[in-house]
Each structure stands twice: as structure tokens, then as C-alpha cells.
């Protein structure tokens, strides 16, 4: 199984340039491919269903080629879901850190490769 670094996610209260709104989670996100250090900023709406460490702590994200295998035995914080068409993500906590595993459909490797009408 392949695991490849993708980005670091940082919660913020400040609006960011080129944010995309994810209606399912009520969060504004930036594309880490647009940041020189692969930072994704996350700005949560007050009534976002995301709570606890996923909302309050930074996370490190990795691309995985087999989500089910990668998640076996993990202390899950968020079961796999699709925030954008063509992208599945899941979050877990390990050794005090929040980790995100991601899989893209097809040849996509970045958010910008996905079809989205959320801009």
C-alpha cells in the first residue's frame, strides 16, 4: 500500500483567498496545491457539524491507494466521506496527531482536478 504526503490542514477564523465551500461539512477550504508549503486552511461555519479535535487541531494529510486497508485498527474520528465529488477522506488520531487519509478517483491528485460547483 502506498502512503504519500499531501498537505497540512490548519484551522483559521480568517477568510482566505480562493476558498471553496463544502456544504456537507459547512467549512471553507483552500487548495493546498496553491500554497508553497502545501497548507490547506479550513474555516468552519459556526454551525458546522465538525466538532472536537477535527475542528480545533491541525492535521496532516496523506494520499492512500487503499482506504480500507489503511484504516484498519485506527482510532477513527471521522469515517470515510466525500467532501467533493471524486474525493474520499477519513480522519483518525494516532500518537496525539490528527491524520487524514485521502483517495482521489481516476487520475486526480489535487482538488483542482475535481469537478466542483462550490466556488
C-alpha positions in Angstrom: 0.0 0.0 0.0 1.3 3.5 -0.9 1.0 6.4 1.5 2.2 9.8 0.2 2.2 13.2 2.0 -0.4 15.6 0.6 -0.9 18.6 2.9 -1.1 20.1 6.3 -4.5 21.4 7.4 -4.7 24.5 9.6 -7.9 25.8 11.2 -8.4 29.5 10.8 -11.0 32.2 11.6 -9.7 34.5 8.8 -11.2 34.3 5.3 -8.6 33.1 2.8 -8.3 33.8 -1.0 -9.8 31.2 -3.3 -11.7 29.3 -0.6 -14.2 26.6 -1.6 -17.3 26.0 0.4 -18.0 22.3 1.3 -21.8 22.4 2.1 -21.8 18.9 3.7 -19.4 20.0 6.5 -20.1 23.7 6.4 -16.4 24.6 6.1 -14.4 26.8 3.7 -11.2 25.2 2.5 -8.3 26.2 0.3 -6.4 24.1 -2.1 -3.0 23.1 -0.7 -1.6 22.9 -4.2 -1.9 26.7 -4.3 0.3 27.1 -1.2 4.1 26.9 -1.4 4.2 24.7 1.7 1.2 22.6 0.9 -1.0 24.3 3.6 -4.8 23.9 3.5 -6.7 26.4 5.5 -10.1 25.4 7.0 -12.6 28.0 8.2 -15.6 26.4 9.9 -19.1 27.9 9.9 -20.4 28.4 13.4 -23.0 25.6 12.9 -20.6 23.1 11.2 -21.2 19.5 12.2 -17.5 19.1 12.6 -16.6 19.3 16.2 -13.8 18.4 18.7 -10.2 17.8 17.5 -11.1 17.8 13.8 -12.2 21.4 14.2 -9.7 22.6 16.8 -6.4 20.9 15.8 -4.2 20.9 12.7 -3.9 17.7 10.7 -1.5 16.1 8.3 -3.0 14.5 5.2 -1.7 11.6 3.1 -2.9 10.1 -0.2 -3.5 6.3 0.2 -4.3 3.9 -2.6 -6.4 1.6 -0.4 -8.5 3.4 2.1 -10.0 0.3 3.7 -6.6 -1.4 4.3 -5.0 1.9 5.5 -7.7 2.5 8.2 -7.6 -1.0 9.8 -7.1 -0.7 13.5 -7.2 3.2 13.5 -8.8 5.3 16.3 -11.4 6.8 13.9 -12.6 10.4 14.4 -14.5 10.6 11.1 -15.4 7.6 8.9 -14.8 8.0 5.2 -16.9 10.5 3.4 -16.8 12.6 0.1 -16.4 16.3 0.7 -16.1 16.8 -3.1 -17.1 14.6 -6.0 -14.2 12.3 -6.7 -12.5 12.6 -3.3 -12.9 10.4 -0.2 -11.4 11.4 3.1 -11.2 10.0 6.6 -9.7 11.2 9.9 -8.2 9.4 12.8 -6.0 10.1 15.8 -2.6 8.5 16.2 0.1 9.3 18.7 -1.6 12.5 19.6 -1.8 13.8 16.0 -4.8 14.1 13.7 -4.2 12.3 10.4 -6.3 12.5 7.2 -6.2 9.8 4.6 -7.4 10.7 1.1 -8.2 8.9 -2.1 -9.0 10.6 -5.4 -10.9 8.9 -8.2 -9.3 8.4 -11.6 -6.2 10.4 -12.3 -6.9 13.2 -9.9 -4.2 14.1 -7.4 -5.3 17.6 -6.4 -8.6 19.3 -5.5 -8.4 21.4 -8.7 -8.6 18.2 -10.8 -12.1 17.5 -9.4 -15.3 18.9 -10.8 -16.9 21.2 -8.3 -19.6 23.8 -8.4 -18.8 25.0 -4.8 -16.7 28.1 -5.7 
